[in-house]
Amino acid sequence: MALTLSRRIHADPARERIWTEATVVTVVRTILCVALAGAAAYSHELWLLVAALVVHWVGDSIDGWWARVRDCETRTGATLDILSDRFDLAAFYIGLAWLQPDLMPAVLIYLAEFLVVDCFISLAFLFWPITSPNYFYVVDRTIWRFNWSKPAKAVNSALFGVLLLLTRELWWGVWLGGAIAVALLAYKCLATAQLMRLGLPMPTADLPNADPADDGAAETAGSNR
């Protein structure tokens, strides 16, 4: 039977679950990537670190593709994928800085961008009823184009690591890496500002344990200040 790609833009609460074929791929590639990065730092073997980056890159491509092919895209899976990406690349870049301490400034700037600012942007899709940030173009096409289109995702994740690997022994490599990391951080801050101008809608789900009296008490406390 031919495999066809599904495009489940709108989220469906009935489909939400942790374990799907795609999330299994996510978990496996994360374990392999982090294990290889840890082994690289322990043994001071750069080829293991390169293998970790390859596992991340290939695995991150496969899990999203598999989710669409098997029609098992979920918001839960997308969120786990985003968080797993951070674990993968934190292990890789910390391992790289361990082996090449002169790259530490560029690595720290990049991790600030990727683990904090970009993570906030990536999780912002949860404010809208869409399945993953891959479909953020239905909210804002510009933010999507510069964050989740294929070229944007490549530049912001593994390609920066490839650049550091290729230029690690050149005197200007750390300066180039640092400049690119600063540029990425500046751009992501601008993207965050654009996201805030767009406005983050409040979730509409009921609060099962909320007491209407709590709101009144809060308002009374506020007026007495």
Buried (B, 14 or more C-beta within 10 A) or exposed (E): EEEEEEEBBEBEEEBEEEEBEBBEBBBBBBBBBBBBBBBBBEEEBBEBBBBBBEBBBEBBBBBBBBBBBBBBBBBBBBBBBBBBBBBBBBBBBBBBBBBBEEBBBBBBBBBBBBBBBBBEBBBBBBBBBBBBBBBBBEBBEEBBEBBBBEEBBBBBBBBBBEBBBEBBEEEEBBEBBBEBBBEBBEBBEEBBEBBEEBEEEEEEEEEEEEEEEEEEEEEEEEEEE
